[in-house]
Structure formats: C-alpha cells, structure tokens
Amino acid sequence: MNKTLLAALTDSERLLVADTERDALAALDEDAAVELHGRIRQARNKFVGQYRRGASARVPAKAARGAARPANQRAALKAEAFEEALSRVSRRVSVLAAQSAKQLRDERIAAARPATPTATRATAKKATKKPAKKAASPAARASKAPVGDRALRSPAKQKARASTQSAGARRQAKRDSR
C-alpha cells in the first residue's frame, strides 16, 4: 500500500489494514474473511462520510467545491486506504466463496450418486436393453411444435408481446392527445 496512505492512518487503523495483507488473508477461513470484510467496509464508510460532510461544510466558506477539497485531504486519504483494503478482502472473500460453492456442489453430486456399485450395474443393463433412437431428420425436427422458451405461449413470449402492445398503446395515446 502507498506509504502516504499508511501515514494518514492511526495505529489501530494501520493494524486493521495490516489484516488485509496477503499473508494475513491467506490464514483466514471464509467466515473470518467475511467478518473482516464487514469491519473494513464499516471503516471505509465512516471515512467516506467524514470526507463528504467535511467537504460540503467547507463549500460555503470557500465558495467552491474545488477550493474546499484540500482542507479535507486526511479524510480522503483514509477513505482511499480503506477502499484499497476493502478491495483486497473482497477478492479473497470471492475466492473463498467460490471454493466453498465448488465443495458443496461436489458433495451434493456425490450424495446424489448411487451408493452401491450394483445399483449402477442394474441401471447400465437397463440402458443397454433400450433400442437406440434414430436421429431425427431436419425436416422432422422442423415440423415438431416449439418447446420451452421457443414455445408460442411461453411466459417470456407473453411478456414481450404485452410489452410491445403497451408501448404501441402509449405511442397512440401520445398522438391522440395532440
């Protein structure tokens, strides 16, 4: 992190930012990282609010927003330092959440699979006894009714149709009111 930003922080704030360094974040589990994320976000919001309130209070005295800004430099530096720290923690939380989601997905897939190898053999025998289906020709596929999102009466199509009708009604009402 930039030394100018660190110089603007107090000792306790520096310790909080130090918790967001790569080595410190690597040691955290997902819950601890989320808790740290909340603390960092709270500190960032505090200093952003202080910066904005201070700057807006100085505008009438300085008669310009640009002239009021330099007097508020310390709060801006603190807000920027916590913004950088928050981005580091957010990245780590996202990585941990992705790992957790992958682990849960793998567990669910493993639980959904049959527990015994005999069950898999029985289902494999059933699958081999079925006659193989021929691939439908393009003409045969084209003659079938649309399915799913391609259906004529799907909720998505109905919403699009209603949106088009209401847009037309609005345009006509606008013309009629002239």
C-alpha positions as a printed Julia matrix, in Angstrom:
178×3 Matrix{Float64}:
   0.0     0.0     0.0
   1.1     3.56   -0.64
   3.17    5.0     2.24
   1.25    8.28    2.05
  -1.98    6.43    2.69
  -0.5     4.47    5.6
   0.91    7.67    7.14
  -2.6     9.12    7.33
  -3.85    6.22    9.47
  -3.73    5.86   13.24
  -2.1     2.81   14.84
  -5.37    0.92   15.27
  -6.38    1.71   11.69
  -2.97    0.54   10.45
  -3.46   -2.75   12.3
  -6.84   -3.19   10.64
  -5.32   -2.53    7.22
  -2.43   -4.89    8.03
  -5.01   -7.67    8.48
  -5.73   -7.33    4.75
  -2.2    -8.16    3.6
  -1.76  -11.31    1.5
  -0.26  -13.5     4.25
  -2.85  -12.47    6.83
  -5.74  -13.08    4.42
  -4.39  -16.49    3.45
  -4.7   -17.65    7.04
  -8.41  -16.73    7.28
 -11.3   -19.06    6.63
 -14.45  -17.85    4.86
 -16.34  -16.74    7.98
 -13.38  -14.79    9.35
 -12.82  -13.16    5.95
 -16.46  -12.09    5.76
 -16.24  -10.64    9.29
 -13.07   -8.72    8.34
 -14.81   -7.52    5.18
 -17.6    -6.08    7.32
 -15.16   -4.27    9.62
 -13.2    -2.82    6.71
 -16.4    -1.73    4.93
 -17.62   -0.06    8.1
 -14.35    1.87    8.46
 -14.38    2.84    4.78
 -17.96    4.11    5.03
 -17.05    6.11    8.14
 -14.21    7.96    6.45
 -16.08    8.48    3.19
 -18.9    10.05    5.21
 -16.48   12.23    7.13
 -14.84   13.33    3.9
 -18.15   14.23    2.26
 -19.56   16.01    5.29
 -16.35   17.97    5.81
 -16.12   18.99    2.2
 -19.76   20.03    1.98
 -19.44   22.08    5.18
 -16.47   24.0     3.77
 -18.04   24.8     0.39
 -20.0    27.9     1.55
 -16.93   29.33    3.3
 -14.59   28.67    0.34
 -17.27   29.49   -2.27
 -16.24   26.49   -4.39
 -16.08   22.72   -4.1
 -12.59   22.58   -5.58
 -11.28   25.08   -3.06
 -12.81   23.14   -0.15
 -11.13   19.87   -1.15
  -7.5    20.42    0.01
  -8.55   21.14    3.59
 -10.13   17.7     3.72
  -7.12   15.71    2.48
  -6.62   13.48    5.54
 -10.14   12.08    5.48
  -9.79   11.46    1.74
  -6.53    9.58    2.26
  -8.06    7.42    4.98
 -11.09    6.66    2.8
  -8.79    5.68   -0.07
  -6.66    3.45    2.17
  -9.71    1.57    3.41
 -11.08    1.35   -0.14
  -7.9    -0.46   -1.25
  -8.05   -2.72    1.81
 -11.71   -3.47    1.1
 -10.93   -4.47   -2.47
  -8.26   -6.93   -1.27
 -10.62   -8.5     1.26
 -13.45   -8.63   -1.3
 -11.27  -10.55   -3.73
 -10.29  -13.02   -1.01
 -13.91  -13.49    0.08
 -14.92  -14.17   -3.52
 -12.18  -16.79   -3.9
 -13.18  -18.49   -0.65
 -16.87  -18.39   -1.59
 -16.12  -19.99   -4.97
 -14.13  -22.74   -3.28
 -16.91  -23.33   -0.78
 -19.53  -23.45   -3.54
 -17.46  -25.95   -5.52
 -17.02  -28.12   -2.43
 -20.77  -28.05   -1.68
 -21.59  -28.85   -5.3
 -19.18  -31.81   -5.27
 -20.71  -33.08   -2.01
 -24.24  -32.85   -3.41
 -23.24  -34.64   -6.59
 -21.55  -37.37   -4.56
 -24.63  -37.72   -2.36
 -26.93  -37.94   -5.39
 -24.93  -40.76   -6.97
 -25.96  -44.3    -6.08
 -24.14  -45.62   -3.04
 -23.56  -49.19   -4.24
 -21.81  -50.36   -7.4
 -24.6   -52.95   -8.0
 -27.13  -50.2    -8.48
 -25.02  -48.69  -11.23
 -24.72  -52.06  -12.97
 -28.5   -52.52  -12.9
 -29.12  -49.13  -14.43
 -26.42  -49.8   -17.04
 -28.19  -53.06  -18.06
 -31.49  -51.24  -18.44
 -29.86  -48.62  -20.59
 -28.32  -51.21  -22.91
 -31.63  -53.06  -23.45
 -33.37  -49.98  -24.87
 -33.31  -49.7   -28.64
 -31.21  -46.84  -29.92
 -33.2   -43.9   -31.25
 -32.53  -42.71  -34.75
 -31.51  -39.11  -35.17
 -34.43  -37.08  -36.43
 -34.01  -35.51  -39.83
 -34.02  -31.69  -40.07
 -37.45  -31.82  -41.73
 -38.88  -33.91  -38.88
 -37.39  -31.58  -36.27
 -38.82  -28.54  -38.03
 -42.34  -29.97  -38.08
 -42.48  -30.5   -34.32
 -44.09  -27.86  -32.12
 -41.7   -25.43  -30.41
 -40.67  -26.42  -26.9
 -39.57  -24.44  -23.82
 -38.52  -20.85  -24.47
 -39.32  -21.35  -28.16
 -42.97  -22.14  -27.43
 -45.5   -19.66  -28.74
 -47.19  -19.28  -25.34
 -44.17  -19.22  -23.04
 -44.13  -16.65  -20.22
 -41.2   -14.86  -21.84
 -43.06  -14.54  -25.16
 -46.22  -13.36  -23.39
 -44.27  -10.7   -21.51
 -42.58   -9.5   -24.7
 -45.92   -9.4   -26.51
 -47.53   -7.42  -23.66
 -44.62   -5.01  -23.59
 -44.93   -4.38  -27.32
 -48.67   -3.83  -27.07
 -48.36   -1.4   -24.19
 -45.61    0.54  -25.97
 -47.87    0.85  -29.01
 -50.77    1.95  -26.82
 -48.59    4.63  -25.21
 -47.48    5.94  -28.61
 -51.08    6.06  -29.83
 -52.24    7.85  -26.67
 -49.48   10.42  -27.17
 -50.61   11.03  -30.75
 -54.25   11.25  -29.68
 -53.52   13.85  -27.0
 -52.1    16.32  -29.55
